[in-house]
Amino acid sequence: MARVSTYLNFSRNTEEAFNYYKSIFGGEFGGMGISRFGDIPQQEDMPKMAEEDKNLVMHIELEILGGHVLMASDAPESMGHKVIIGNNFHIAIAPDTKAETTKLFNALSAGGIVTMELQDMFWGAFYGSCTDKFGVNWMFNCEEKN
């Protein structure tokens, strides 16, 4: 089912932040709980991950109010990220089909910057990201069931 969420990036304290949010909003972490960078299957073309980054949060989500889901990831500099207030959040959309995902991605990235081309990912989704021409960050994650 399609949904829109807010996706946050933290330097190295996502787990601390989300335990704080959980203490305020209650509930349990959704999806598969806390996914860690050490859980990523190693690919040949991927650089070796620093040992100190393996326990960082790759993905976490928590429903806060009215069905809105807050999601997040650590974005360590050792992986080429630099979290700066302003680039630390995305509007995350999960369309129902790859066709709809591609249409929205192409429209929102026109005149902007594609930060990751749409592609099939190891977690089973069709994923990509961009910054639109107004500087808004977007993530697309389609888990179309064939």
C-alpha positions as CSV (number, residue, x, y, z in Angstrom):
1,M,0.0,0.0,0.0
2,A,1.4,3.4,-1.0
3,R,2.5,5.7,1.9
4,V,4.5,8.9,2.5
5,S,6.9,9.1,5.4
6,T,9.7,11.3,6.8
7,Y,13.2,9.9,6.5
8,L,15.9,11.4,8.8
9,N,19.7,11.0,8.6
10,F,22.0,11.2,11.7
11,S,25.8,11.1,11.8
12,R,26.1,8.2,14.3
13,N,23.3,8.4,16.9
14,T,20.1,7.2,15.1
15,E,19.5,4.5,17.7
16,E,19.8,7.0,20.5
17,A,17.4,9.4,18.8
18,F,14.8,6.7,18.0
19,N,14.9,5.3,21.5
20,Y,14.1,8.9,22.6
21,Y,11.3,9.2,20.1
22,K,9.9,5.8,21.2
23,S,9.9,7.0,24.8
24,I,7.7,9.9,23.7
25,F,5.4,8.3,21.2
26,G,5.4,4.7,22.5
27,G,4.9,1.8,20.2
28,E,7.5,-0.6,18.8
29,F,10.0,-0.2,15.9
30,G,8.3,-1.3,12.7
31,G,9.5,-3.4,9.8
32,M,12.3,-5.8,10.9
33,G,13.2,-3.7,13.9
34,I,16.7,-2.2,13.8
35,S,18.7,-3.1,10.6
36,R,22.4,-2.5,10.9
37,F,25.1,-1.8,8.3
38,G,26.8,-5.1,9.3
39,D,23.6,-6.9,7.9
40,I,24.3,-5.7,4.4
41,P,25.4,-8.6,2.1
42,Q,29.0,-7.8,1.0
43,Q,29.1,-7.1,-2.8
44,E,32.3,-7.4,-4.9
45,D,32.1,-3.8,-6.1
46,M,31.5,-2.5,-2.5
47,P,34.4,-1.2,-0.4
48,K,35.0,-3.1,2.8
49,M,33.0,-1.6,5.7
50,A,34.9,-0.1,8.7
51,E,34.4,-2.3,11.7
52,E,33.2,0.6,13.8
53,D,30.4,1.2,11.3
54,K,28.9,-2.3,11.3
55,N,26.7,-1.7,14.3
56,L,25.4,1.6,13.0
57,V,21.7,1.8,12.0
58,M,21.0,1.2,8.3
59,H,17.2,1.5,8.8
60,I,14.7,2.0,11.6
61,E,11.1,3.1,11.6
62,L,8.5,4.2,14.2
63,E,4.9,5.1,13.7
64,I,4.3,8.3,15.6
65,L,0.9,9.9,15.1
66,G,-2.0,9.4,12.7
67,G,-0.2,6.5,10.9
68,H,2.7,8.7,10.0
69,V,6.0,6.8,10.0
70,L,9.3,8.3,11.0
71,M,12.2,6.5,9.5
72,A,16.0,7.0,9.8
73,S,19.5,5.8,9.1
74,D,23.0,6.7,10.3
75,A,25.0,8.4,7.6
76,P,28.7,8.1,8.6
77,E,31.4,10.1,6.9
78,S,33.4,6.9,6.4
79,M,30.8,5.9,3.8
80,G,31.0,9.3,2.0
81,H,28.1,11.0,3.8
82,K,28.2,14.4,5.6
83,V,25.2,15.2,7.6
84,I,24.4,18.9,7.6
85,I,21.3,20.4,9.1
86,G,19.1,20.8,6.0
87,N,20.3,17.7,4.1
88,N,19.4,15.4,7.0
89,F,15.8,14.6,6.0
90,H,13.9,13.3,3.0
91,I,10.3,12.9,2.0
92,A,10.1,9.1,1.5
93,I,7.4,7.9,-0.8
94,A,6.5,4.3,-1.5
95,P,4.4,4.1,-4.7
96,D,2.5,0.9,-5.5
97,T,4.2,0.1,-8.9
98,K,7.5,0.5,-10.6
99,A,5.8,2.4,-13.4
100,E,4.4,5.0,-10.9
101,T,7.7,5.2,-9.1
102,T,9.6,5.9,-12.4
103,K,7.0,8.5,-13.4
104,L,7.3,10.4,-10.1
105,F,11.1,10.0,-9.9
106,N,11.5,11.4,-13.4
107,A,9.2,14.3,-12.7
108,L,10.7,15.3,-9.4
109,S,14.3,14.9,-10.5
110,A,13.8,17.1,-13.6
111,G,15.9,20.2,-13.2
112,G,17.3,18.8,-9.9
113,I,20.0,16.3,-9.0
114,V,19.7,12.5,-9.1
115,T,21.5,11.2,-6.0
116,M,20.8,7.5,-6.7
117,E,19.3,6.2,-10.0
118,L,16.3,3.9,-9.6
119,Q,17.5,0.3,-9.3
120,D,16.5,-3.0,-7.7
121,M,18.1,-3.2,-4.2
122,F,19.2,-6.1,-2.0
123,W,16.2,-5.6,0.4
124,G,13.8,-6.4,-2.5
125,A,12.7,-2.9,-3.4
126,F,13.0,-0.6,-6.5
127,Y,14.8,2.4,-5.0
128,G,16.2,5.7,-5.9
129,S,16.7,9.3,-4.6
130,C,16.9,12.8,-5.8
131,T,16.9,16.5,-4.8
132,D,14.3,18.4,-6.7
133,K,14.9,21.8,-8.3
134,F,13.7,23.5,-5.1
135,G,16.3,21.7,-2.9
136,V,13.8,19.2,-1.4
137,N,15.2,15.6,-0.9
138,W,13.1,12.7,-2.1
139,M,13.5,8.9,-1.6
140,F,11.5,6.4,-3.6
141,N,11.0,2.8,-2.4
142,C,8.7,0.5,-4.4
143,E,8.0,-3.0,-3.2
144,E,5.8,-3.9,-6.1
145,K,4.6,-7.5,-5.8
146,N,4.5,-9.3,-9.1
